[in-house]
């Protein structure tokens, strides 16, 4: 008599989520939270930020300072929302979520590098954003992530 074998999952069942996908989801979620929190705090202290720029920088009008703060605020808020959407929909194996995650993390990497170069030094926040965005980008581009998320092409 042979012993019965335990039941195995069906071949057509959803494959187990690879570690690279889990890392990408966590990193995009953390980045989204950081960017949205930063944007919210900057929005709440908008007038104080504008006043500080007007006081610290010579030959800057209040309107110019307001424009600068808004231009600093909007890209990070938009990237925060995009990363949150990507983190929410990637576990559902949505190909667009992977691609907008790649685009958002790549853009955040470039923005952070530009900020570091423009400021002439690295801050703790800048280093954290840079490390997290590179980690997210490499996780999203990993072979295991590419294989787990279906292709955008329709084969039928």
Secondary structure, DSSP 8 states (H G I E B T S, - for coil): ----------TTS-----HHHHHHHHHHHHHHHHHHHHHHHHHHTHHHHHHHHHHHSTT--HHHHHHHHHHHHHHHHHHHHHHHHHHHHHTTT-HHHHHHHHHHHHHHHHHHHHHHHHHTS--HHHHHHHHHHHHHHHHHHSHHHHHHS--SS---
